[in-house]
Amino acid sequence: MHVEIFHDKSTATFTYVVVDESSKKCAVIDSVLEYDQFSGEVSYESANKVVNYVQEHKLQTPWSSWLNARTRRPYYRRSLSARTHRWKNCDGL
């Protein structure tokens, strides 16, 4: 088991990718999109770091969990769809 931690400075939050190295399956926990409340713009910089990590390591992402706003769910679904068997949302963990 391996945990890769991604820190987003602009939101002061962390995203975790928990990897089962034997099966190459992972869980993405508390993924982030940066939202500027004054301009209304969304940045995908932090999300792309997580997506790139998953793709570079050829991981499957059957699990994900969001602990706050759900606006990033569609982005991650689209970005990781090639590596996703079934997208299971683990809200409430």
NUNUSE-550551 format. One line per 10 residues: number of its first residue (from 1); their letters; for each residue x negated, y, z of N, C-alpha, C, CB. Coordinates in nm, 2 decimals, padded with zeros to 4 digits. Each point is the difference from the previous one (the first is absolute). Glycine has a CB too. Layout:
// NUNUSE-550551
NUM> a> X:Y:Z:X:Y:Z:X:Y:Z:X:Y:Z  ...
END
This chain:
// NUNUSE-550551
1> mhveifhdks> -00.08:-00.12:00.00:00.08:00.12:00.00:-00.09:00.12:00.00:00.19:-00.12:00.12  -00.15:00.22:-00.20:-00.08:00.12:-00.01:00.10:00.12:00.00:-00.19:-00.11:-00.13  00.16:00.22:00.19:00.09:00.12:00.00:-00.09:00.11:-00.05:00.14:-00.08:00.20  -00.08:00.14:-00.31:-00.07:00.12:-00.07:00.09:00.12:00.05:-00.09:-00.13:-00.20  00.02:00.23:00.25:00.07:00.12:00.05:-00.03:00.12:-00.09:-00.01:-00.09:00.24  00.12:00.16:-00.28:-00.01:00.12:-00.08:00.05:00.12:00.08:00.03:-00.14:-00.21  -00.11:00.24:00.23:00.04:00.12:00.08:00.04:00.11:-00.10:-00.15:-00.07:00.20  00.26:00.13:-00.18:00.04:00.12:-00.08:-00.01:00.12:00.09:00.16:-00.14:-00.14  -00.26:00.23:00.11:-00.02:00.11:00.08:00.11:00.10:00.00:-00.24:-00.03:-00.04  00.30:00.05:-00.08:00.11:00.10:-00.01:00.12:-00.03:00.08:-00.08:00.05:-00.23
11> tatftyvvvd> 00.11:-00.18:00.25:00.12:-00.03:00.08:-00.04:-00.06:00.14:00.12:-00.05:-00.21  -00.25:00.04:00.23:-00.05:-00.06:00.13:00.06:-00.13:00.03:-00.04:00.23:00.08  00.05:-00.32:-00.19:00.06:-00.13:00.02:-00.10:-00.11:-00.06:00.24:00.10:-00.01  -00.21:-00.22:00.05:-00.07:-00.11:-00.05:00.08:-00.10:-00.08:-00.15:00.02:00.19  00.10:-00.08:-00.29:00.06:-00.11:-00.07:-00.09:-00.12:00.01:00.12:00.15:-00.17  -00.06:-00.27:00.20:-00.07:-00.12:00.02:00.03:-00.10:-00.11:00.00:00.04:00.25  -00.10:-00.11:-00.30:00.02:-00.11:-00.08:-00.06:-00.12:00.07:-00.01:00.14:-00.22  00.10:-00.23:00.26:-00.04:-00.12:00.07:-00.01:-00.11:-00.10:00.12:00.07:00.22  -00.24:-00.13:-00.23:-00.02:-00.10:-00.11:-00.03:-00.14:00.06:-00.09:00.19:-00.14  00.16:-00.29:00.08:-00.03:-00.14:00.03:-00.10:-00.04:-00.11:00.23:-00.05:00.11
21> esskkcavid> -00.35:00.04:-00.08:-00.11:-00.02:-00.10:00.01:-00.13:-00.07:-00.14:00.15:00.14  00.20:-00.25:-00.07:00.01:-00.13:-00.07:00.11:-00.01:-00.10:-00.08:-00.10:00.21  00.19:00.17:-00.19:00.11:00.00:-00.10:00.00:00.13:-00.09:00.13:-00.14:00.16  -00.21:00.24:-00.13:-00.01:00.12:-00.07:00.14:00.08:00.01:-00.17:-00.10:-00.16  00.25:00.07:00.26:00.12:00.07:00.02:-00.03:00.11:00.11:00.14:-00.20:-00.06  -00.06:00.31:00.05:-00.02:00.11:00.09:00.13:00.07:00.04:-00.23:00.03:-00.10  00.22:00.04:00.21:00.12:00.08:00.04:-00.05:00.15:00.00:00.10:-00.19:00.14  -00.02:00.27:-00.20:-00.03:00.15:00.01:00.09:00.06:00.10:-00.07:00.01:-00.25  00.00:00.05:00.35:00.08:00.05:00.12:-00.02:00.15:00.01:-00.04:-00.22:00.12  00.16:00.28:-00.12:00.01:00.15:00.02:-00.07:00.08:-00.11:00.02:-00.04:00.25
31> svleydqfsg> 00.02:00.01:-00.37:-00.06:00.07:-00.11:00.03:00.15:00.00:00.01:-00.22:-00.13  -00.09:00.30:00.06:00.01:00.14:00.01:00.01:00.07:-00.14:-00.13:-00.01:00.21  00.22:00.11:-00.23:-00.01:00.09:-00.11:-00.01:00.14:00.07:00.14:-00.14:-00.16  -00.22:00.23:00.11:-00.02:00.13:00.05:00.11:00.09:-00.05:-00.25:-00.03:00.02  00.32:00.09:00.07:00.11:00.09:-00.04:-00.03:00.14:00.05:00.17:-00.19:00.00  -00.17:00.29:-00.09:-00.02:00.14:00.04:00.13:00.06:00.02:-00.22:00.02:-00.12  00.26:00.01:00.24:00.14:00.05:00.03:00.02:00.14:-00.05:00.00:-00.14:00.20  -00.11:00.21:-00.23:00.02:00.14:-00.05:00.02:00.01:-00.15:-00.14:00.08:00.20  00.07:-00.17:-00.27:00.01:00.00:-00.14:00.10:-00.10:-00.05:-00.24:00.08:-00.02  00.26:-00.18:00.10:00.09:-00.11:-00.04:-00.07:-00.11:-00.09:00.19:00.16:00.02
41> evsyesankv> -00.32:-00.15:-00.03:-00.08:-00.09:-00.08:-00.05:-00.12:00.07:-00.07:00.20:-00.13  00.06:-00.31:00.06:-00.04:-00.12:00.06:-00.13:-00.04:-00.07:00.24:-00.08:00.05  -00.34:00.03:00.03:-00.13:-00.04:-00.05:-00.01:-00.15:00.03:-00.10:00.22:00.05  00.04:-00.29:-00.15:-00.01:-00.15:00.01:-00.15:-00.04:00.03:00.19:-00.02:-00.16  -00.27:00.11:00.20:-00.14:-00.02:00.02:-00.02:-00.12:00.10:-00.05:00.24:-00.05  00.11:-00.23:00.17:-00.02:-00.11:00.09:00.07:-00.13:-00.04:00.00:00.17:00.18  00.11:-00.16:-00.24:00.07:-00.12:-00.06:-00.08:-00.07:-00.10:00.22:00.11:00.04  -00.29:-00.03:-00.13:-00.08:-00.06:-00.10:-00.12:-00.07:00.06:00.07:00.18:-00.16  -00.12:-00.13:00.27:-00.12:-00.07:00.06:00.05:-00.14:00.05:-00.10:00.22:00.07  00.21:-00.23:-00.02:00.06:-00.13:00.05:00.02:-00.09:-00.12:00.10:00.10:00.20
51> vnyvqehklq> -00.03:-00.05:-00.30:00.03:-00.07:-00.12:-00.12:-00.05:-00.07:00.21:00.13:-00.03  -00.31:-00.05:00.02:-00.13:-00.04:-00.06:-00.07:-00.11:00.08:-00.02:00.23:-00.09  00.02:-00.22:00.22:-00.06:-00.10:00.08:00.07:-00.14:-00.03:-00.06:00.18:00.18  00.19:-00.18:-00.17:00.08:-00.12:-00.03:-00.03:-00.06:-00.13:00.18:00.08:00.15  -00.18:00.01:-00.26:-00.03:-00.05:-00.13:-00.14:-00.05:-00.02:00.17:00.16:-00.08  -00.27:-00.08:00.13:-00.14:-00.04:-00.01:-00.03:-00.13:00.06:-00.06:00.24:00.00  00.13:-00.27:00.11:-00.03:-00.13:00.07:00.10:-00.11:-00.04:-00.08:00.13:00.19  00.16:-00.10:-00.29:00.09:-00.10:-00.06:00.09:-00.06:00.10:-00.16:-00.05:-00.18  00.22:00.14:00.27:00.09:-00.05:00.11:00.14:00.00:-00.04:-00.16:00.09:00.16  00.24:-00.18:-00.11:00.14:-00.01:-00.01:00.06:00.07:00.12:-00.01:-00.22:-00.13
61> tpwsswlnar> 00.12:00.30:00.10:00.06:00.08:00.11:00.15:-00.04:00.02:-00.16:00.19:-00.06  00.18:-00.31:00.12:00.14:-00.04:00.03:00.06:00.07:00.12:-00.05:-00.21:-00.10  -00.03:00.28:00.18:00.05:00.07:00.12:-00.04:00.15:00.00:00.00:-00.22:00.13  00.09:00.30:-00.07:-00.03:00.14:00.02:00.09:00.05:00.11:-00.06:00.03:-00.24  00.02:00.07:00.30:00.07:00.06:00.11:-00.01:00.15:00.00:-00.03:-00.21:00.14  00.14:00.28:-00.12:-00.01:00.14:00.01:00.06:00.04:00.14:00.03:00.03:-00.25  -00.10:00.05:00.32:00.04:00.04:00.13:00.06:00.14:00.01:-00.18:-00.15:00.09  00.19:00.22:-00.21:00.06:00.13:00.00:00.07:00.02:-00.14:-00.18:00.09:00.16  00.17:00.03:-00.22:00.08:00.03:-00.12:-00.02:-00.11:-00.11:-00.02:00.25:00.06  00.12:-00.27:-00.14:00.00:-00.11:-00.10:-00.03:00.05:-00.14:00.15:-00.13:00.15
71> trrpyyrrsl> -00.19:00.25:-00.17:-00.02:00.06:-00.13:-00.11:-00.07:-00.08:00.09:00.21:00.09  -00.18:-00.27:-00.03:-00.11:-00.06:-00.07:00.03:-00.15:-00.04:-00.15:00.15:00.13  00.25:-00.21:-00.09:00.03:-00.14:-00.03:00.01:-00.02:-00.15:00.12:-00.02:00.21  -00.05:00.10:-00.29:00.00:-00.02:-00.14:-00.14:00.01:-00.07:00.24:00.08:00.00  -00.32:00.01:00.05:-00.13:00.02:-00.06:-00.08:-00.13:00.02:00.01:00.25:00.04  -00.02:-00.30:00.08:-00.07:-00.12:00.03:00.05:-00.12:-00.07:-00.06:00.09:00.22  00.19:-00.10:-00.23:00.06:-00.11:-00.08:-00.04:00.00:-00.14:00.20:00.00:00.15  -00.20:00.11:-00.22:-00.04:00.01:-00.14:-00.15:-00.03:-00.01:00.19:00.17:-00.04  -00.27:-00.11:00.13:-00.14:-00.01:-00.01:-00.05:-00.14:00.02:-00.02:00.24:00.07  00.08:-00.31:00.02:-00.05:-00.13:00.04:00.09:-00.12:-00.06:-00.09:00.11:00.21
81> sarthrwknc> 00.18:-00.08:-00.30:00.09:-00.10:-00.05:-00.07:-00.12:-00.06:00.17:00.18:-00.04  -00.28:-00.15:-00.03:-00.07:-00.11:-00.06:-00.06:-00.10:00.10:-00.05:00.15:-00.19  00.03:-00.10:00.31:-00.06:-00.08:00.11:00.10:-00.05:00.10:-00.21:00.12:-00.04  00.34:-00.09:00.01:00.10:-00.03:00.11:00.09:-00.11:-00.04:00.00:00.24:00.06  00.01:-00.34:00.02:00.09:-00.11:-00.02:00.15:00.04:00.03:-00.18:-00.17:00.05  00.20:00.20:00.07:00.13:00.05:00.05:-00.04:00.11:00.10:00.13:-00.22:-00.03  -00.06:00.34:00.01:-00.03:00.11:00.09:00.08:-00.01:00.12:-00.06:00.15:-00.19  00.00:-00.18:00.30:00.08:-00.02:00.13:-00.03:00.13:00.08:-00.02:-00.25:-00.01  00.13:00.31:00.05:-00.02:00.12:00.09:00.01:-00.04:00.14:00.10:00.15:-00.18  -00.19:-00.13:00.26:-00.01:-00.04:00.14:00.03:00.11:00.09:-00.16:-00.17:-00.06
91> dgl> 00.25:00.26:00.03:00.04:00.11:00.09:00.05:-00.06:00.13:00.06:00.15:-00.19  -00.10:-00.08:00.30:00.05:-00.04:00.13:-00.10:-00.09:00.07:00.22:00.02:-00.08  -00.34:-00.05:00.02:-00.10:-00.08:00.06:-00.06:00.07:00.12:-00.05:-00.11:-00.21
END
